Amino acid sequence: MAELSKSDTRDLLRDAARSLDVPTRRAFIRNVVGLGSLTLLTGCDVIDEDKAEDVLRHISQFNDRVQAWLFRPHVLAPEYTAAEITRPFPFNAFYGPADAPYVDASAYRLEVSGKVENRKSWTLPELGRLPQFTQITRHVCVEGWSAIGSWTGVRFSDFLQRVGADTTAPYVNFRCADGYFESIDMPTALHPQTQITLRYADETLPRIYGFPMKLRIPTKLGFKNPKHILSMEVSDTAIGGYWSNQGYNWFSGL
């Protein structure tokens, strides 16, 4: 086997790093290869943790750009039969089930802001009267597990059209009753399977799954699916996300 040159080694390391998510890269660099190998990887001097974080951030942004370029807005995520639904569907949040927020259904209003023509707030009955569709899709968690569930609600692209959203704006931001926040790109917002979810398994969306409404995005990892949504904003600026602001890749498409 031919010996790799220093240039070949650097290229292989760079390509390998780009294939890893940010937390994995960070652990690998800090615990295994160290700052010296990061210097070899990037071709620039990396002499401390702050510099390493800056390099990792740029690699993550590169990953986001590549994933966005690869995203195909009309390619559907797989759908399944009722017999394949995971029962019970797992709870997933940064807190326990007992701490899921309670939202008063009668007082609830979905606040709509930003680059939209109609900024009226929406009650749950008003949302429930909009055309609905059901999808049986797989939730894929960054922790390594997945589960199939049945979700019913409003096609998000239809809702954006109804409120007169400027779909040339690049982002939609969400804020939630549990303190969670998330942002998605407009092509994902317009994907035909992206859904304002109001029901799970043909029942009102349970509190532990995101009542009064969540965003179901089967083309994204689970943490990109915000629950207990209070407001949405069409914007030229992304607010990031609860987990992506802590190092996970922002785009996180499948």
N, C-alpha and C positions, 0 to 999 in steps of 0.2 A: 504493500500500500504506500503510495507516494506521501511524503511529508508535506503538511500544509504550510504555506508561507504565512508570515505575520499578517499580510493583507487578507488572505483567505480566512484566517482565524477571526480577524476583526469583523469581516463581513458575516461569517456564520454566527458569531455572538450577537451582532446587531439584529440579524433576522430572527434569532431565537428570542431576544428580548421583546421584539415587537409583537410576538405571538402570545405573550403572557399578559394577564390582567395586572393592574397596578399593584394591588396588595401582594401578589405572588412575586412580581419583579422586585418590589421593595424588600421583601423577606430574603429573596435570593441574593440580592446585592449586598445587603447588610450582613447576612449570616454566612454566606459562602464565598462570593467572589471579591467583595470589598470594593473600596473606592478606586483602587488601582485598576481593577478589571473594568470598572465603569468608564475610566479614562480610555482604556483600549477600545471599549465598545463604541464610544461616541466620537473619538478622535479629538477630544478637548480635555483640558485639565479638570479633574474633579478632586478637590482637596478636602471637602468637608461635607457634612450632612445637608446643609442648606443648598449647596451646589447639586448634590445628588437628588434632592427633592425637585429642584428646578429642571434637571435633565429628565427625571421620571415624568414630570408634568408634561413636558414637550413630547415625550414618547406616547403618553396617553392621548394627547391631543391628535397626534398622528394616527393612532389607532381609531379614534373617533371619525376622522376624515375618511379613512379607508372604509370603515363600516358604512358610513353614510353613502359613499360612492357605490358600494356593492349592493345597497338596499334597492329592491325592486318593488315599487309601490303597488303593483297589481298582482304580485305573487302571494298567494294565500298560505297561511299556516295550516297544517293538517287539522282536519276536524274528525271527530270520533262518534261512536254510537253511544246510546244511553247505557248499554251494558258495560261499556268501558269506563264509566265515571268512577273516580276514586271515592270510596265511602269509608269513613267520613273524610271530607275534604280537609286538609290540614290547616290549622291556624298559623299565620306567619306575620310577625311584627317585631319591632324593637322593644316590646313590652309583653306581658302575659295576657291571656284572654280576659281575665277579670278587669284589666286596666283599659280595655277598648273603650273609647269615648261613647257617652250617651248623647244623642242629638235629638232634640224635640222635633218630631215630624211635623207638627202643626205650625211651628214657628220657623221651620227651615226655609231658607231662600238660597238658591245658587246665584252668587254674584258674578256677573259677566262684565269684563272691563277691557281696556286696551283698544286695539285697532278693530273695532266692531261698529256697525251702524246702530244696532239696538242694544242698549246697555240695561234693559229691564232685568230684574231678578226673577228667578223661576221657582215656583213652589213644586213640591213633589207631585201633587195632582196634575199640574200643568205638564210636567215632564212625562208623567204616566200616560197622558193623552196623545203624545207624539207617536208616530209609527215605530214599532218595536221589531226586533229580530232576536233569535236565539242562536247561540253558537255553543258547541261542545268542543272546547279546546284545551290544550295542555298549558299549565302554569309551570314554568321552569325557574327554579330558585338558584341563585348564585351559590347557595350553600351545598348544592350537589343533588338535590332531590327534585322530583317533579310530580304533578298530580293533574288529573283531568277533571274538569268541572263543566257544569251547564250554566250559562250566563245569558240573561235576557235584558235588553235595554235598547237605547236609541243609537243609531249609527252616528258616530261623532261627526263625520263629514256632513251629514244632513243637518245636524244641529249648528255647525259652523255656518252653513249656508243660510239657515233660518235666522241667525242673529246678524247676518251681513258681515261675517268676518273677512278681513283682508288676508286672503290666503297667500299673498306674496310675502307677508311677514314670516320670518323664519321659525318662530317659536310659539308654543303655548305653555303658560306657566300655571301651576296648580298649588293651592294652599289648603290644608286639611285640618280637621278638628282635633287631631292628635298631635299637632305640631309638625307633622310631616310636610314636606314640600317637594315638588318635582317639576321638571320642564321636559318637553319633548319637541322634536323637530316637526315642522309642518308636514312633510311627506308622510310621516308616521301618523300624524293627526288625521290626515285625509285617507289613510288606508281603509279599505272597506270592512275590515274586521275590528277596527278600533271602535270601542263602544262605551257610551255612558251606561253603566250597568246599574239596574234598579232591582233586579230579581236574581236569585240563585235557586236552581232546581225548582223553578216555577213557584217560588214563594218570595215574599218581600225579602230583599237582601238582608241577611242576618247582621247584627251588630258586629260580630267577630269577623265578618267578611267585608265590612266596609260601609254599613248603613250610615247615611241615607243613600249615597251613591259612590261608586268607584269608577275608575277608568280601566277597562279591560283591553290590554294590548297584547295579543298572542304572538306578535312578532318581536317582542322585547322580553328581557329577563324580568322576573317577578317584581323586583324592587322599583321598576319603572312604571308599575301599575298603582298609582296613588289611590288610597281609600279615604272614606269619611270626608269627601271633597266639599269645601265651603265656597271656593271661588276659583275662577279661571280667567286668565288674561292672555289675549293675543298680543304678541310683543315683538319688537326688534331685538330684545335682549333676553337671554335666558337667565333664570335665577339659579341655575345649577340643580342640585338635588341633595336630599338628606344624606344619601350614601355616596353619590359621586363627589360631593364636596369633601368627603373623607378619604378619597383615593380611588374609588371604583370608576371604571370607564363610564363616561356620561351617556354615550349613544347606546351601548349594550343591546344591540339588535341580535337576533338569532339567524 
